[in-house]
C-alpha cells in the first residue's frame, strides 16, 4: 500500500537527520546491495540510500527497483538520495500517523 501524504511527510521528518547507510556505486544494484538494504531496513525501518555519481542508474531509477525487490516504500527522493521505509516483521518501532 503506497504511503499517504501525511505518512510520507512524517517519515521525511524522521529521516532528516539520518546519514546514508548504503551506497550504490559502479556496479549498480547488485545482490550484495540488495542484501545490505534488506538488513538495514530490518534493523532501522527507515534508511537513506545514496546513489554515487559513477553509478549506472539515477536515484529516480533505483528507487522503484529497491521498492519492488525489497517490499519497501519510498518516502522521498532528493538529489542522489532515496529514503526507504519498511516496518519490521515483529515489533515495529515507527508508527505511521
Residue pairs with C-beta under 8 A, 6 or more apart in sequence:
2 73
3 11
3 73
3 75
3 85
3 96
6 97
7 96
7 97
8 75
8 76
10 96
10 97
11 46
11 75
11 76
11 83
11 85
11 94
11 96
12 75
12 76
12 83
14 46
14 94
15 46
15 48
15 75
15 76
15 83
18 46
18 47
18 48
18 83
19 48
20 47
20 48
20 49
20 50
20 81
21 40
21 44
21 47
21 48
21 49
22 33
22 36
22 37
22 40
22 47
22 48
22 49
22 50
23 49
23 50
23 51
23 52
24 33
24 49
24 50
24 51
24 52
24 55
24 57
24 62
25 52
25 54
25 55
26 52
26 54
26 55
26 56
27 33
28 55
28 56
28 57
28 62
29 57
29 62
29 65
29 66
29 69
34 66
34 69
34 70
37 47
37 49
37 66
37 70
37 72
37 84
38 70
40 47
41 47
41 70
41 72
41 84
41 85
41 86
42 86
42 88
42 89
45 85
45 86
45 87
45 88
45 92
45 93
45 94
46 75
46 83
46 84
46 85
46 94
47 83
47 84
48 81
48 82
48 83
48 84
49 62
49 66
49 81
49 82
49 83
49 84
50 80
50 81
50 82
51 57
51 58
51 59
51 62
51 80
51 81
51 82
52 80
53 80
55 62
57 65
58 80
59 77
59 79
59 80
59 81
59 82
60 77
62 82
63 74
63 77
63 82
63 84
64 74
66 72
66 74
66 82
66 84
67 73
67 74
67 84
70 84
70 86
71 86
72 84
72 85
72 86
73 84
73 85
73 86
74 82
74 83
74 84
74 85
75 83
75 84
75 85
76 82
76 83
77 83
85 94
87 94
